[in-house]
Amino acid sequence: MGNKLVWSSEFGGDVRKDEEVEEGLIEGPAHVRRETKARGGKTVVTIGNLALDKSEKAALCKRLKKRCGTGGTVKKEGHIEIQGNVLDAVLDELKKADIPAKQVGG
């Protein structure tokens, strides 16, 4: 393992986050999961492992929010969160966008 920079206050923290897509480290289908933990009992659907840049993720998030009629956001960590129990609608919309996806977790 080489001496690769992973953290720098000069560059705003973890410098690996933007490298994932550039280096092709994200492979396989998008991971879609339903979560309620640490959300006060509220359900969200998260979409991770997306090989898209920031603007493409923002556009996808907007499309998903419109389709599901709910709120959502693109998180700093690079995943998308859509509010509500809308797992089936999210999977359907990803399929329409030709983004391979699979449900992970419960």
matplotlib code that plots the C-alpha trace (Angstrom):
import matplotlib.pyplot as plt

x = [0.0, 1.5, 1.5, -1.7, -3.3, -6.6, -7.3, -6.3, -7.7, -6.5, -8.8, -11.8, -11.4, -11.5, -10.0, -11.0, -14.7, -14.4, -11.9, -14.3, -16.0, -12.8, -10.8, -13.7, -13.8, -17.6, -18.7, -21.8, -25.4, -26.7, -27.6, -31.2, -32.2, -35.0, -33.8, -35.4, -32.5, -31.6, -34.4, -37.0, -39.1, -39.3, -38.5, -36.1, -34.9, -31.1, -29.4, -25.7, -22.9, -23.8, -21.2, -22.4, -20.9, -22.4, -24.6, -25.9, -26.8, -28.6, -30.6, -31.4, -32.5, -34.8, -36.3, -36.9, -38.4, -40.8, -41.8, -42.3, -43.9, -41.6, -38.5, -34.9, -31.3, -27.9, -25.7, -22.0, -21.1, -22.4, -25.6, -29.1, -31.9, -35.6, -38.1, -40.8, -41.4, -41.1, -38.7, -40.7, -41.1, -37.3, -36.4, -38.8, -37.5, -33.9, -34.8, -36.4, -33.2, -31.1, -29.3, -28.8, -30.0, -30.7, -32.4, -30.0, -30.9, -34.4]
y = [0.0, 3.4, 6.7, 8.0, 11.2, 10.4, 13.4, 17.1, 20.2, 22.1, 20.2, 20.1, 16.7, 13.3, 13.5, 10.0, 10.8, 12.5, 9.9, 6.9, 7.7, 9.0, 5.9, 3.5, 2.1, 1.9, -1.2, -3.2, -2.2, 0.7, -0.4, 0.5, 0.1, 1.1, 2.6, 3.8, 3.6, 6.9, 8.8, 8.9, 6.1, 7.8, 5.7, 6.8, 5.0, 5.3, 4.8, 4.1, 2.8, 5.1, 5.7, 9.2, 12.6, 15.3, 17.0, 13.6, 12.6, 15.9, 15.4, 11.8, 13.0, 15.6, 13.0, 10.6, 13.3, 14.3, 10.6, 9.8, 13.1, 13.4, 15.2, 14.0, 15.0, 14.1, 13.5, 14.5, 10.8, 10.5, 8.6, 9.8, 9.8, 9.8, 10.3, 7.8, 4.1, 4.4, 1.5, 0.1, 3.4, 4.2, 0.8, 1.3, 4.8, 3.6, 0.8, 3.4, 5.4, 2.3, 2.3, -1.2, -1.5, -4.1, -4.1, -4.7, -5.3, -5.8]
z = [0.0, -1.0, 0.7, -0.8, 0.7, 2.3, 4.6, 4.2, 5.9, 2.9, 0.6, 3.0, 4.6, 3.1, -0.4, -1.4, -1.9, -5.3, -6.5, -6.3, -9.6, -11.3, -10.5, -11.3, -7.8, -7.9, -9.7, -10.0, -9.5, -7.3, -3.8, -2.8, 0.8, 3.2, 6.5, 9.7, 12.1, 13.8, 12.0, 14.8, 13.2, 9.8, 6.7, 4.0, 0.9, 0.3, -3.1, -2.9, -5.0, -7.8, -10.5, -11.3, -10.8, -8.5, -11.1, -12.4, -8.8, -8.3, -11.5, -10.5, -7.0, -8.5, -10.9, -8.0, -5.7, -8.5, -9.2, -5.5, -4.5, -1.5, -0.4, -0.7, -0.9, -2.1, 0.9, 1.2, 1.4, -2.2, -1.6, -2.3, 0.3, -0.6, 2.1, 2.7, 2.1, -1.7, -2.4, -5.3, -7.0, -6.7, -8.2, -11.0, -11.8, -11.7, -14.2, -16.5, -16.3, -17.3, -14.0, -12.8, -9.2, -6.6, -3.2, -0.3, 3.3, 4.7]

ax = plt.figure().add_subplot(projection="3d")
ax.plot(x, y, z, "-o")
ax.set_aspect("equal")
plt.show()
